[in-house]
């Protein structure tokens, strides 16, 4: 019975990856989708200090995630440097453990400085167990940040805080999932 579940899970993950990966978009379509997601993230006061101070950021407009004990996620995005799109990017994740369900979300990764941006562009960024994201919703709280640090929504002049040069925010698009960890997320630049 358990073995049959793994077979179905494997087939579902392959199908999810194929569906997301087969969605071919032109460079302009990718940038348009990323711009829409970026504008949605910008509406939250929690992210504005990061937009104002970050060297750059990567926007993943739609990340699909699913699993049953073993999970996976995939999304395509656009990397921005100083507000201008410069490259496509991919997000991949595999997780093992308590994972049930599926969800879709948008994600933005802010780069504190050029060193963090360069690591990302070389494919040297992988989020570990200590990484966390601030989940934004229409009723998002005033607390935002990564791994215990924060940026206050009540003070637009607040300092942006980073962990290892990165800060991550997500915005749920739909679905229900028991597991929302970022551990194991790997990023790489991609071709348009």
C-alpha positions, 0 to 999 in steps of 0.5 A: 500500500505504501509503495503504491502511494510512492508510485502515485506520488512520483507520477504526480510530481513528474506530471506537475513538473512537466506541466509547469516546465512545459509552459513556454513563454516568450521573454516579454511574457515572462517579464510581464508576469514578473512585473505583475507579481512585483507590483503585487508584492510592492503593495505591502508596506512590509516589502517597501523598505526592501524595494527601496534598498535592495541591490536587486531581486528575483521574482517568481510569479507562480511556483507550484508545490506538491507532495505526499511525504516526498514533495517538490516545487518548481517555478520560473522567474525574472532577476532584476538588478537595480529595478531592471530585468536582466535574466530569467531564473529557475527555482527548484525544491525537493523535500522529504518528510511531513508534506501533504497537498499542493499549493501555488504561490508567488515568491520574491527574493531580495539581494542585499548587495552585489555579493548576494546578487552575484552568488545568486547569478552563479547558481550558488544560492540554496536555502537551508533549514534556517531559511524562512519566508514572510507570507504576505496576505491581505491582512499581513501583520506588521512583522516581516523578515527572515529567520527572526529579523524584521522590518516594521510595516508601521515605519516606512523608514525601517531598516531592511534586514537580511540573512546571508544577504537574502530576504524572502517573501511569499504570497499564496495563490491557492491550495492547501499544504501541510508544509511550507518550508523553503529548505532545499530551494535551489536557484539558478539563472536560466535562458529566456 
